[in-house]
Amino acid sequence: MQVDDTQLSMFLLESGILSRHDVESIEAYRASTGESFQKAAVHAGLVSEGELRHALGKYLGIPFVKLQPHEITLDVLTLIPEPFARTYHVIAFANTDDSIEIASLEPILPPLPFLPQSRRVLLRLTDNESMKRVLLYYQRHIKKTVGDSIARHVQSIPAGPIDAIAQAVDRFSVIEIVDLLLQDALLSRASDIHLTLGADTCTVKYRIQGILCDALILPLHVGVHIIARFKQLAHLSPISILPQQGHTTVAGAVNARLIVSSSKIATGERMVLHLIPEALSRDGFTLETLGFHGQSLERVELALHTRSGLILVTGAPGTVKTTTLYTLLDLLASPEKTIVTAEYERSATLSSVTQLEHSPDISMANLVRAALHQDPDVLMIDSITDEGVASLAYTAANRGHLVVASIEGYSAAEGITNLQSLIPTLPIENVVTIVIAVSQVRKVCDERDMYHPVRAEMALIEAMADPVRILQALKKEGVVEKTVSWKELLFPRAIPCNTCDAGYRARIGLQEVLPVSRTLKALLKEGADAEAIERAAWEEGMQTLAEDGIYKTAVGITTLEEVIRVARGE
């Protein structure tokens, strides 16, 4: 249901909630920020978010409610699964024989297939404060339920050696613990679960928004059972002493793909589970939502119009290289093009793309050869790790294919020199068209402080980036007025609140885009190192990862503290 800003402003004016001067001030604020009337009214401080939603309810004829968690029974609250409630901001709060009342932040509800079809669904509007309060209560309830259930099942698993692993992992308690552990990790918005077998215990950690956090400490024999269960699910050998990797899917309130990696270590065994929830899949990503902007965005879009060559994506382990590759394939897709991928692990299923996945029976180089036999216009290689794969990528790009590939590296210059070190006899400067380095930072929560950086912080900024160039980019992209000086910029400071993790919510990418110009081709031909290439690219206008981080801090997306943490590799 689309709300007309003009009609809403007139309603607020006629209702006496806003004065004519207030409306004019909001319109002026909108002109400078580009926000909707509703957001501008709240951000300008002329009406509270609760008052606005109450008025919006009257305008649309939808009742407004203030929610209190203790007034909602758990049997009603749990009618909508917590992940769905959190994603779409909808709460079931009242239930009768013939109807269910749903509170929402929006005047239209998403499909609710899990509700009884025999009952009417009654929409009510609420405010952010109520929604946050109830969602926090919901999350705490589930966390406690999961924690209590895990503790109860742990006690039911006897200690002692496992005589028959296949029989042990089929125990009901082990299966329940694994299911609960996955549910808890997904609820915590973890991207990875780390299981480490020590001398006496099994340590469980979650990686949440890039930070590794302690989750559980379990008895050693329980950890052995859990790892054995995950191996069974991922079709891994229960007794192999070699590193193994497999995958499986998880079905429940949140459906997810699970990539399982296991390795023997000095103290026992270590397993890492990478979670890819369907709700957080790369569907719908664009270069802009990944964080590309300004000149970097323009350069990538220009490179995508080439018919052949090599587009190289580089980054540290655990960054968004694969997501970036998939997004580039989305932009390249058309009925006239055949796109084939060669992937170590398929992270998502892409429509209209032929995806080949690595297995122990075939080397990555042979998988790339198989992909080339499919006569692709576009070939994606998710990781160049050795000379054979690098040579095939070069040959394909040189023979008229457009190759999109990734390689590990901490900067664009390092990525291209890493490729050169794998195939030093081949002139890669003739095929590489652009190098995209990616990293990630946490996005600061909406509840934040804004402040002017102090002298010590300014010194850190100047050591990492050129403030003059960043200010020029801010002005060129229309983020700040042409007359604003660097000292006038306000930076956000993270403040923990009830709905975020230490003041941060979700993550966004940092990007560094290096087009291979004539100057850089000459340097590559001469065998120049990464430092010399980066210096030349910077002089040609490349915005470094650190500069992009400071830019996104000045825009209000992340914090200086977060950019420094990532720059230090923490």
C-alpha positions as CSV (number, residue, x, y, z in Angstrom):
1,M,0.0,0.0,0.0
2,Q,1.7,3.2,-1.2
3,V,1.3,6.2,1.1
4,D,1.2,9.5,-0.8
5,D,3.6,12.0,0.9
6,T,1.6,15.0,-0.2
7,Q,-1.7,13.7,1.2
8,L,0.0,12.5,4.4
9,S,1.5,15.9,5.0
10,M,-1.9,17.5,4.5
11,F,-3.4,15.1,6.9
12,L,-0.8,15.8,9.6
13,L,-1.3,19.5,9.0
14,E,-5.1,19.4,9.3
15,S,-4.8,17.1,12.4
16,G,-2.6,19.8,14.1
17,I,0.3,17.3,14.5
18,L,2.5,19.6,12.3
19,S,2.4,23.3,11.5
20,R,2.8,24.7,8.1
21,H,6.3,25.9,9.1
22,D,7.1,22.3,10.2
23,V,6.0,20.9,6.8
24,E,8.2,23.5,5.0
25,S,11.1,22.6,7.2
26,I,10.6,18.9,6.4
27,E,10.4,19.5,2.7
28,A,13.7,21.5,2.9
29,Y,15.3,18.6,4.9
30,R,14.0,16.2,2.2
31,A,15.6,18.3,-0.5
32,S,19.0,17.9,1.1
33,T,18.8,14.2,2.1
34,G,16.5,12.7,-0.5
35,E,14.6,10.8,2.2
36,S,10.8,10.1,2.2
37,F,8.5,12.5,3.9
38,Q,8.0,10.1,6.9
39,K,11.8,9.6,7.5
40,A,12.5,13.2,7.0
41,A,9.8,14.2,9.5
42,V,11.3,12.0,12.2
43,H,15.0,12.8,11.4
44,A,14.3,16.5,11.5
45,G,13.0,16.0,15.0
46,L,9.5,17.5,14.3
47,V,7.5,14.4,15.1
48,S,8.4,11.2,17.0
49,E,8.3,7.9,15.2
50,G,5.5,6.7,17.4
51,E,3.4,9.8,16.8
52,L,3.9,9.4,13.0
53,R,2.9,5.8,12.9
54,H,-0.2,6.5,15.1
55,A,-1.1,9.3,12.7
56,L,-0.4,7.0,9.7
57,G,-2.8,4.4,11.2
58,K,-5.6,7.1,11.4
59,Y,-4.9,8.3,7.9
60,L,-5.2,4.7,6.5
61,G,-7.9,3.5,8.8
62,I,-5.6,0.9,10.5
63,P,-5.7,0.7,14.3
64,F,-2.5,1.6,16.1
65,V,-1.2,-0.5,19.1
66,K,1.6,-0.2,21.6
67,L,2.9,-3.7,22.4
68,Q,4.1,-4.9,25.8
69,P,5.9,-8.3,25.8
70,H,4.4,-9.5,29.1
71,E,0.9,-9.0,27.6
72,I,1.5,-11.5,24.8
73,T,1.2,-15.2,25.5
74,L,4.0,-17.4,24.0
75,D,1.5,-19.6,22.2
76,V,0.4,-16.5,20.2
77,L,3.8,-15.0,19.8
78,T,5.3,-18.2,18.3
79,L,2.6,-18.4,15.6
80,I,5.0,-16.5,13.5
81,P,8.6,-18.0,13.5
82,E,11.1,-15.6,15.0
83,P,13.4,-15.3,11.9
84,F,10.3,-14.4,9.8
85,A,9.1,-11.9,12.5
86,R,12.5,-10.3,12.7
87,T,13.0,-10.1,8.9
88,Y,9.6,-8.7,8.1
89,H,8.8,-6.8,11.4
90,V,5.5,-8.6,12.0
91,I,4.3,-9.8,15.4
92,A,1.3,-12.0,16.3
93,F,-0.1,-10.5,19.6
94,A,-3.7,-11.6,19.9
95,N,-5.7,-14.6,19.0
96,T,-9.4,-15.4,19.1
97,D,-11.5,-18.3,17.7
98,D,-12.0,-16.5,14.4
99,S,-9.1,-14.0,14.0
100,I,-5.4,-13.3,14.7
101,E,-4.2,-9.8,15.2
102,I,-0.8,-9.0,13.6
103,A,1.2,-5.8,14.5
104,S,3.4,-4.5,11.7
105,L,5.7,-1.5,10.9
106,E,4.2,-1.4,7.4
107,P,0.6,-0.9,6.3
108,I,0.7,-4.1,4.2
109,L,1.5,-7.7,5.4
110,P,3.8,-10.2,3.7
111,P,2.3,-13.7,2.9
112,L,1.8,-15.6,6.2
113,P,1.4,-19.2,5.0
114,F,2.0,-20.7,8.5
115,L,-1.1,-19.1,10.0
116,P,-4.3,-21.1,10.2
117,Q,-6.3,-20.4,7.0
118,S,-9.6,-20.6,8.8
119,R,-9.0,-17.4,10.7
120,R,-9.1,-13.8,9.6
121,V,-5.8,-11.8,9.9
122,L,-6.3,-8.4,11.3
123,L,-3.6,-5.8,10.6
124,R,-2.5,-3.3,13.2
125,L,0.2,-0.7,13.0
126,T,2.9,-0.3,15.8
127,D,6.1,1.6,16.3
128,N,9.8,0.7,16.3
129,E,10.0,0.8,20.0
130,S,7.3,-1.8,20.5
131,M,8.7,-4.0,17.7
132,K,12.2,-3.9,19.2
133,R,10.9,-4.7,22.7
134,V,8.8,-7.7,21.6
135,L,11.5,-9.1,19.2
136,L,14.1,-8.9,22.0
137,Y,11.7,-10.7,24.3
138,Y,11.0,-13.3,21.6
139,Q,14.8,-13.9,21.0
140,R,15.5,-14.2,24.7
141,H,12.8,-16.8,25.1
142,I,14.1,-18.9,22.2
143,K,17.7,-18.6,23.3
144,K,16.7,-19.8,26.8
145,T,14.6,-22.6,25.4
146,V,17.5,-23.7,23.1
147,G,20.1,-23.4,25.9
148,D,17.9,-25.4,28.3
149,S,17.2,-28.1,25.7
150,I,20.9,-28.5,24.8
151,A,21.8,-28.8,28.5
152,R,19.1,-31.4,29.0
153,H,20.2,-33.5,26.0
154,V,23.9,-33.2,26.9
155,Q,23.2,-34.9,30.3
156,S,21.5,-37.8,28.5
157,I,24.6,-38.7,26.5
158,P,26.8,-41.1,28.4
159,A,30.6,-40.5,28.6
160,G,33.1,-43.0,27.4
161,P,34.6,-44.2,24.1
162,I,32.5,-44.5,21.0
163,D,32.5,-48.1,19.9
164,A,30.3,-47.6,16.9
165,I,30.2,-44.0,15.6
166,A,27.4,-44.6,13.1
167,Q,25.3,-45.9,15.9
168,A,26.2,-43.1,18.3
169,V,25.4,-40.3,15.9
170,D,21.9,-41.7,15.3
171,R,21.1,-41.2,19.0
172,F,18.1,-39.0,19.4
173,S,19.9,-36.7,21.9
174,V,22.8,-36.1,19.5
175,I,20.5,-35.3,16.6
176,E,18.5,-32.9,18.8
177,I,21.7,-31.1,20.0
178,V,22.9,-30.6,16.4
179,D,19.5,-29.3,15.4
180,L,19.4,-26.9,18.4
181,L,23.0,-25.8,17.8
182,L,22.1,-24.8,14.2
183,Q,18.9,-23.1,15.4
184,D,20.8,-21.1,18.0
185,A,23.6,-20.1,15.5
186,L,21.0,-18.9,12.9
187,L,19.1,-17.1,15.6
188,S,22.4,-15.4,16.6
189,R,22.9,-14.4,12.9
190,A,26.2,-16.3,12.9
191,S,28.0,-16.9,9.6
192,D,30.1,-19.7,10.9
193,I,30.2,-22.2,13.8
194,H,33.7,-23.3,15.0
195,L,34.0,-26.6,16.9
196,T,37.3,-27.4,18.5
197,L,38.0,-30.7,20.4
198,G,40.5,-30.0,23.2
199,A,41.9,-32.2,26.0
200,D,38.8,-32.3,28.1
201,T,36.1,-30.1,26.4
202,C,34.7,-29.1,23.1
203,T,34.7,-25.3,22.5
204,V,31.9,-23.9,20.4
205,K,32.3,-20.4,18.9
206,Y,30.1,-18.4,16.5
207,R,31.4,-15.8,14.0
208,I,28.9,-13.0,14.1
209,Q,29.4,-10.0,11.8
210,G,33.0,-11.0,11.3
211,I,33.8,-11.3,15.0
212,L,34.5,-14.7,16.6
213,C,32.5,-15.1,19.8
214,D,32.4,-17.8,22.5
215,A,29.1,-19.7,22.5
216,L,29.3,-23.0,24.4
217,I,31.7,-25.3,26.2
218,L,30.5,-28.9,26.0
219,P,31.9,-32.1,27.5
220,L,34.5,-33.7,25.1
221,H,32.5,-36.8,24.5
222,V,29.5,-34.7,23.4
223,G,31.7,-32.7,21.0
224,V,33.0,-36.0,19.5
225,H,29.4,-37.1,18.9
226,I,28.4,-33.7,17.4
227,I,31.3,-33.6,15.0
228,A,30.6,-37.2,14.0
229,R,26.9,-36.2,13.3
230,F,28.0,-33.3,11.1
231,K,30.3,-35.6,9.2
232,Q,27.4,-38.0,8.6
233,L,25.2,-35.2,7.3
234,A,28.0,-33.9,4.9
235,H,28.9,-37.4,3.7
236,L,32.4,-37.2,5.1
237,S,34.5,-40.1,6.2
238,P,34.2,-40.6,10.0
239,I,37.7,-42.0,10.3
240,S,39.8,-40.1,7.8
241,I,42.8,-38.3,9.2
242,L,43.0,-36.0,6.1
243,P,41.3,-32.6,5.8
244,Q,37.8,-33.0,4.4
245,Q,35.1,-30.7,3.1
246,G,31.5,-31.4,2.2
247,H,28.1,-29.7,2.3
248,T,24.5,-30.3,3.3
249,T,21.2,-28.4,3.8
250,V,19.3,-27.5,6.9
251,A,15.6,-27.2,6.9
252,G,13.6,-25.5,9.7
253,A,12.4,-22.0,10.6
254,V,15.3,-20.8,8.5
255,N,16.5,-23.0,5.6
256,A,20.2,-22.9,5.1
257,R,23.1,-24.4,3.1
258,L,25.9,-25.8,5.3
259,I,29.5,-26.1,4.1
260,V,31.4,-28.4,6.5
261,S,35.3,-28.4,6.8
262,S,37.1,-30.7,9.1
263,S,40.8,-31.1,10.0
264,K,42.8,-33.0,12.5
265,I,44.8,-30.8,14.9
266,A,47.3,-31.5,17.8
267,T,44.6,-31.6,20.5
268,G,42.1,-33.6,18.5
269,E,39.9,-32.2,15.7
270,R,38.6,-28.9,14.5
271,M,35.5,-28.4,12.4
272,V,34.2,-25.2,10.8
273,L,30.6,-24.9,9.6
274,H,29.8,-22.1,7.1
275,L,26.1,-21.2,7.2
276,I,24.4,-19.7,4.2
277,P,20.7,-19.0,5.1
278,E,18.3,-18.7,2.2
279,A,17.0,-15.4,3.7
280,L,20.5,-14.0,3.5
281,S,21.4,-15.4,0.1
282,R,22.8,-13.2,-2.6
283,D,19.4,-12.9,-4.4
284,G,18.7,-9.3,-5.1
285,F,22.2,-8.0,-4.5
286,T,23.4,-5.2,-6.8
287,L,26.8,-3.5,-6.9
288,E,25.3,-0.6,-5.0
289,T,23.9,-2.8,-2.2
290,L,27.4,-4.5,-1.9
291,G,28.8,-1.0,-1.3
292,F,30.1,0.1,-4.8
293,H,29.7,3.8,-5.5
294,G,31.0,6.7,-7.5
295,Q,34.0,6.1,-9.7
296,S,34.6,2.5,-8.5
297,L,31.0,1.6,-9.6
298,E,31.5,3.3,-13.0
299,R,34.7,1.5,-13.6
300,V,33.2,-2.0,-12.9
301,E,30.2,-1.3,-15.0
302,L,32.5,-0.3,-17.9
303,A,34.5,-3.5,-17.5
304,L,31.4,-5.6,-17.7
305,H,30.8,-4.3,-21.3
306,T,34.0,-5.9,-22.6
307,R,33.5,-9.2,-24.6
308,S,36.7,-10.9,-23.5
309,G,39.5,-10.6,-20.9
310,L,39.9,-11.4,-17.2
311,I,38.0,-9.6,-14.4
312,L,39.8,-10.4,-11.2
313,V,38.2,-10.3,-7.7
314,T,40.6,-10.4,-4.8
315,G,40.2,-10.3,-1.0
316,A,41.3,-12.0,2.2
317,P,39.8,-15.3,3.2
318,G,36.2,-14.9,4.5
319,T,35.4,-11.7,2.5
320,V,32.6,-11.3,0.0
321,K,34.6,-12.6,-3.1
322,T,32.0,-15.2,-4.0
323,T,29.0,-12.8,-3.5
324,T,30.8,-10.3,-5.7
325,L,31.4,-12.9,-8.4
326,Y,27.7,-14.0,-8.3
327,T,26.5,-10.4,-8.5
328,L,28.8,-9.7,-11.5
329,L,27.3,-12.8,-13.2
330,D,23.8,-11.5,-12.5
331,L,24.7,-8.3,-14.4
332,L,26.3,-10.2,-17.2
333,A,23.4,-12.6,-17.7
334,S,21.3,-12.3,-20.9
335,P,19.5,-14.8,-23.2
336,E,22.3,-14.3,-25.8
337,K,25.1,-15.4,-23.4
338,T,26.1,-18.8,-22.1
339,I,27.6,-18.6,-18.6
340,V,29.4,-21.5,-17.0
341,T,31.0,-21.7,-13.5
342,A,33.7,-23.9,-12.1
343,E,33.4,-23.8,-8.3
344,Y,35.0,-25.4,-5.3
345,E,31.8,-25.1,-3.3
346,R,28.5,-23.8,-4.8
347,S,27.2,-21.2,-2.4
348,A,23.9,-20.6,-4.2
349,T,22.0,-21.8,-7.2
350,L,22.0,-19.3,-10.1
351,S,19.2,-19.3,-12.6
352,S,20.3,-19.5,-16.3
353,V,23.8,-20.4,-15.3
354,T,25.5,-23.8,-15.7
355,Q,27.3,-24.5,-12.4
356,L,30.0,-27.2,-12.2
357,E,31.1,-28.2,-8.7
358,H,34.5,-29.6,-7.6
359,S,34.6,-33.1,-6.2
360,P,37.5,-35.4,-5.0
361,D,37.2,-37.3,-8.3
362,I,38.3,-34.3,-10.4
363,S,40.9,-31.7,-10.1
364,M,40.0,-28.0,-10.3
365,A,42.0,-27.6,-13.5
366,N,40.1,-30.5,-15.1
367,L,36.8,-28.9,-13.9
368,V,37.8,-25.7,-15.6
369,R,38.5,-27.6,-18.8
370,A,35.1,-29.2,-18.5
371,A,33.6,-25.8,-18.2
372,L,35.4,-24.6,-21.3
373,H,34.0,-27.6,-23.2
374,Q,30.6,-26.1,-22.6
375,D,31.5,-23.2,-25.0
376,P,30.8,-20.4,-22.5
377,D,30.7,-16.7,-23.4
378,V,31.4,-16.1,-19.7
379,L,33.4,-18.4,-17.5
380,M,33.5,-17.9,-13.7
381,I,36.3,-19.6,-11.7
382,D,35.6,-19.1,-8.0
383,S,39.2,-19.5,-6.9
384,I,42.5,-19.5,-8.7
385,T,44.8,-21.4,-6.4
386,D,47.5,-23.0,-8.6
387,E,49.5,-22.6,-11.8
388,G,47.2,-25.0,-13.8
389,V,44.0,-23.1,-13.0
390,A,45.7,-19.7,-13.5
391,S,47.1,-20.8,-16.9
392,L,43.6,-22.0,-18.1
393,A,42.1,-18.7,-16.9
394,Y,44.7,-16.8,-18.9
395,T,44.2,-18.9,-22.0
396,A,40.4,-18.6,-21.9
397,A,40.6,-14.8,-21.6
398,N,43.1,-14.6,-24.4
399,R,41.0,-16.7,-26.7
400,G,37.9,-14.5,-26.5
401,H,36.1,-15.6,-23.4
402,L,35.1,-13.2,-20.6
403,V,36.6,-14.8,-17.5
404,V,35.5,-13.7,-14.0
405,A,37.7,-15.2,-11.3
406,S,38.9,-14.7,-7.7
407,I,42.3,-15.0,-6.1
408,E,43.4,-14.3,-2.6
409,G,45.1,-11.0,-1.9
410,Y,44.7,-8.1,0.6
411,S,44.6,-5.4,-2.1
412,A,44.0,-5.1,-5.8
413,A,47.7,-4.7,-6.5
414,E,48.5,-7.8,-4.4
415,G,45.8,-9.8,-6.2
416,I,47.2,-9.1,-9.7
417,T,50.8,-9.8,-8.5
418,N,49.7,-13.0,-6.9
419,L,48.3,-14.1,-10.3
420,Q,51.5,-13.1,-12.0
421,S,53.6,-15.1,-9.5
422,L,51.6,-18.3,-10.5
423,I,52.2,-17.8,-14.2
424,P,55.3,-15.6,-14.5
425,T,56.0,-16.5,-18.1
426,L,52.6,-15.4,-19.4
427,P,51.8,-11.7,-20.2
428,I,48.8,-11.3,-17.9
429,E,48.8,-7.5,-18.5
430,N,47.3,-8.4,-22.0
431,V,44.2,-10.1,-20.6
432,V,43.5,-8.6,-17.1
433,T,41.1,-5.7,-17.6
434,I,40.2,-4.8,-14.0
435,V,41.0,-5.9,-10.5
436,I,38.4,-5.6,-7.7
437,A,39.6,-5.9,-4.1
438,V,36.9,-6.5,-1.5
439,S,36.7,-6.5,2.3
440,Q,33.9,-6.1,4.8
441,V,33.0,-3.9,7.8
442,R,30.1,-4.0,10.2
443,K,27.3,-1.4,9.6
444,V,26.6,0.8,12.5
445,C,23.1,0.5,14.1
446,D,20.6,3.3,13.5
447,E,20.9,4.1,17.3
448,R,24.2,5.9,17.2
449,D,26.0,9.0,18.3
450,M,27.4,11.5,15.9
451,Y,30.6,13.4,16.8
452,H,33.5,15.3,15.4
453,P,36.8,13.3,15.3
454,V,39.4,14.4,17.9
455,R,43.0,15.2,16.9
456,A,44.3,11.7,17.6
457,E,41.6,10.2,15.4
458,M,42.3,12.7,12.6
459,A,46.0,11.5,12.8
460,L,44.8,7.9,12.3
461,I,42.7,8.9,9.3
462,E,45.5,10.8,7.7
463,A,47.8,7.8,8.2
464,M,45.4,5.5,6.4
465,A,44.0,7.8,3.7
466,D,44.0,11.2,2.0
467,P,41.2,13.3,3.6
468,V,41.2,15.7,0.7
469,R,40.4,13.0,-1.8
470,I,37.7,11.6,0.4
471,L,36.1,15.0,0.8
472,Q,36.2,15.5,-3.0
473,A,34.5,12.1,-3.5
474,L,31.8,13.1,-1.0
475,K,31.1,16.3,-2.8
476,K,31.3,14.8,-6.3
477,E,28.7,12.2,-5.3
478,G,26.4,14.7,-3.7
479,V,26.7,13.3,-0.2
480,V,27.7,16.7,1.3
481,E,27.4,20.3,0.2
482,K,30.1,21.8,-2.0
483,T,31.0,24.3,0.8
484,V,31.5,21.7,3.6
485,S,35.0,21.4,5.0
486,W,36.6,18.2,6.4
487,K,36.4,19.5,10.0
488,E,32.6,20.0,9.7
489,L,32.0,16.3,9.0
490,L,30.2,14.2,11.7
491,F,31.3,10.6,12.2
492,P,29.1,7.9,13.8
493,R,29.9,6.2,17.1
494,A,28.4,2.8,17.8
495,I,26.1,2.5,20.8
496,P,24.8,-0.9,21.9
497,C,21.0,-1.2,22.1
498,N,18.5,-3.9,22.6
499,T,18.3,-5.0,19.0
500,C,21.9,-5.0,17.8
501,D,25.3,-6.6,18.5
502,A,27.6,-4.0,20.3
503,G,26.1,-1.2,18.2
504,Y,26.4,-2.9,14.8
505,R,23.9,-4.6,12.5
506,A,24.8,-6.6,9.4
507,R,27.8,-5.9,7.2
508,I,28.7,-4.0,4.0
509,G,31.6,-4.3,1.6
510,L,34.6,-2.1,1.1
511,Q,35.9,-2.0,-2.5
512,E,39.1,-1.0,-4.3
513,V,38.9,-1.0,-8.1
514,L,42.0,-1.0,-10.2
515,P,41.6,-0.8,-14.0
516,V,44.7,-2.1,-15.9
517,S,45.8,1.1,-17.7
518,R,48.7,1.5,-20.1
519,T,50.9,2.6,-17.2
520,L,50.0,-0.4,-15.1
521,K,50.5,-2.7,-18.1
522,A,54.1,-1.4,-18.5
523,L,54.8,-1.9,-14.8
524,L,53.4,-5.5,-14.9
525,K,55.6,-6.2,-17.9
526,E,58.6,-4.9,-16.0
527,G,57.7,-7.2,-13.1
528,A,57.0,-4.3,-10.6
529,D,55.9,-5.3,-7.1
530,A,52.5,-4.7,-5.5
531,E,53.6,-1.5,-3.8
532,A,54.7,0.2,-7.0
533,I,51.5,-0.9,-8.8
534,E,49.3,0.4,-6.0
535,R,51.1,3.7,-6.0
536,A,50.6,4.1,-9.7
537,A,47.0,3.1,-9.5
538,W,46.4,5.6,-6.7
539,E,47.9,8.4,-8.7
540,E,45.4,7.5,-11.5
541,G,42.5,7.9,-9.1
542,M,42.0,4.5,-7.4
543,Q,40.3,4.7,-4.1
544,T,42.0,2.3,-1.7
545,L,40.1,0.0,0.7
546,A,41.1,2.2,3.6
547,E,39.9,5.3,1.8
548,D,36.6,3.6,1.0
549,G,36.3,2.7,4.7
550,I,36.8,6.3,5.7
551,Y,34.4,7.4,3.0
552,K,31.7,5.1,4.4
553,T,32.4,6.3,7.9
554,A,31.8,9.9,6.7
555,V,28.6,8.8,5.0
556,G,27.5,7.3,8.3
557,I,27.4,3.6,7.3
558,T,30.2,2.4,9.6
559,T,32.6,3.7,12.3
560,L,36.2,4.7,12.3
561,E,36.9,2.1,15.0
562,E,35.5,-0.6,12.7
563,V,37.5,0.5,9.7
564,I,40.7,0.6,11.8
565,R,39.9,-2.9,13.2
566,V,39.5,-4.4,9.7
567,A,42.6,-2.5,8.4
568,R,44.6,-4.2,11.1
569,G,43.3,-7.6,10.1
570,E,41.5,-8.2,13.4
